[in-house]
Amino acid sequence: MTYRLKRQSSGVLAVHNPALGETMHPVRGPWEEATRLYVQGSGLPALLSAPASRTSAPAGEGSAGEVVVFDVGLGAAANALAALACRAELISRHGRARRLRLVSFENDLEPLRFALAHAAQLGYLLGHEPILETLAAQGSWSGAGGASWELRLGDFPRTIRQETRRADVVFFDPFSPRTNPDMWSVSTLEGLYGCRRPGGEMRLVTYSSAFSTRAAMLLAGFFVGAGLSLDGRRRATEAAAYYSSLDEPLDLRWLSRWKRDREPWPCLTPAGQRRRVRLSLLEHPQWAHFAQAVEQGREARGRRRAGGAARTVRPAGRRKPARGAAKPPKSSTRSR
Ligand SMILES: C[S@@+](CC[C@H](N)C(=O)[O-])C[C@H]1O[C@@H](n2cnc3c(N)ncnc32)[C@H](O)[C@@H]1O
């Protein structure tokens, strides 16, 4: 057996691969990490909540169209099950939610089978075994209440190039860049970026905060920002098709730290391409949007002062970051 259960310092059990030295959800354990980092961190609950104007739609159906989640690295299915649980909770609270289509990508069903065999110890799979057995055996599952699940079995860097579904949300959860470099390359992420809806939003969440990961996402076409922190130290990463969707976009301080990092290059960047990669990164529209947001913030503060609005005096050195002051309108923030 390649996988085993490993107790985390928090006391929670997680699925571990000793040969690879990789633990799935190693910080807070499967359920908390899946729920907080991927489901909450991607904004999925808000997306699944039907707009007030559509409340006449049948319960569980929603007329606002389905939400498509790409679950990259199905593994032991914690992230995908957390998405289903989020929708079920919205329905039980509000009587409705938009339809949810999960599309899971995986090249090895062993972690899922291992997790199913240890469902009682892991806890979060209990009650979902029939769904997972159907998914593994038939490659898809469809629930009566407007949720469905499809499995793409194969090597993700290839399968993503043939994918015809368009994603609203991406849970990007491969093994680490050290173990899975091809999953984190610019080319693979470009394939993923190509699966956004035409003119639509795509929000991606991943646990990695490496300079090389964030650089790869920028170079693939995304705008990139800092995400949640589960351990109070390292921040996850959010990427989106629109700068204005990011809560905390990377700024010029990140760029100067990237220049000084010892491993800044996206996975699989050939040595001969580094100069070109560096130039592309420096020219990324993220920095122009950031400068524009700073400028808009400055102008807004100037207008408030000219209008005699009450000023909040902050202690020196503790000024509110300019980026929070103004976000460019969505229409002007289309990514490359
Ligand atoms: C960190 S685990 C995913 C954990 C999972 N998201 C969960 O909620 O339990 C990473 C997964 O990515 C899968 N993976 C690694 N390389 C892959 C590839 N080239 N194509 C598809 N899946 C891959 C691994 O088999 C593994 O199950």
The ligand as a Tripos MOL2 file, in Angstrom:
@<TRIPOS>MOLECULE
LIG
   27    29     1     0     0
SMALL
NO_CHARGES

@<TRIPOS>ATOM
      1 C1         -2.3380   16.7050   -2.6930 C.3       1 LIG1
      2 S1         -3.1490   15.3820   -3.5040 S.3       1 LIG1
      3 C2         -4.8050   15.9860   -3.7250 C.3       1 LIG1
      4 C3         -5.6550   15.9870   -2.4960 C.3       1 LIG1
      5 C4         -7.1030   16.1700   -2.8320 C.3       1 LIG1
      6 N1         -7.3440   17.4480   -3.4640 N.3       1 LIG1
      7 C5         -8.0310   15.9840   -1.6590 C.2       1 LIG1
      8 O1         -8.8700   16.8500   -1.4200 O.co2     1 LIG1
      9 O2         -7.9360   14.9590   -1.0120 O.co2     1 LIG1
     10 C6         -2.5200   15.5150   -5.1350 C.3       1 LIG1
     11 C7         -3.1700   14.5950   -6.1320 C.3       1 LIG1
     12 O3         -2.7290   14.9530   -7.4390 O.3       1 LIG1
     13 C8         -2.6350   13.7830   -8.2130 C.3       1 LIG1
     14 N2         -1.7450   13.9880   -9.3590 N.ar      1 LIG1
     15 C9         -0.4070   14.1070   -9.3470 C.ar      1 LIG1
     16 N3          0.0760   14.2380  -10.5820 N.ar      1 LIG1
     17 C10        -0.9840   14.2170  -11.4230 C.ar      1 LIG1
     18 C11        -1.1300   14.3000  -12.8240 C.ar      1 LIG1
     19 N4         -0.0590   14.4430  -13.6380 N.pl3     1 LIG1
     20 N5         -2.3560   14.2450  -13.3620 N.ar      1 LIG1
     21 C12        -3.4550   14.1140  -12.5480 C.ar      1 LIG1
     22 N6         -3.3810   14.0290  -11.2020 N.ar      1 LIG1
     23 C13        -2.1530   14.0660  -10.6350 C.ar      1 LIG1
     24 C14        -2.0720   12.7630   -7.2350 C.3       1 LIG1
     25 O4         -2.3170   11.4290   -7.6440 O.3       1 LIG1
     26 C15        -2.7770   13.1200   -5.9450 C.3       1 LIG1
     27 O5         -3.9240   12.3570   -5.7260 O.3       1 LIG1
@<TRIPOS>BOND
     1     1     2 1
     2     2     3 1
     3     2    10 1
     4     3     4 1
     5     4     5 1
     6     5     6 1
     7     5     7 1
     8     7     8 2
     9     7     9 1
    10    10    11 1
    11    11    12 1
    12    11    26 1
    13    12    13 1
    14    13    14 1
    15    13    24 1
    16    14    15 ar
    17    14    23 ar
    18    15    16 ar
    19    16    17 ar
    20    17    18 ar
    21    17    23 ar
    22    18    19 1
    23    18    20 ar
    24    20    21 ar
    25    21    22 ar
    26    22    23 ar
    27    24    25 1
    28    24    26 1
    29    26    27 1
@<TRIPOS>SUBSTRUCTURE
     1 LIG1         1 GROUP 0 **** ****
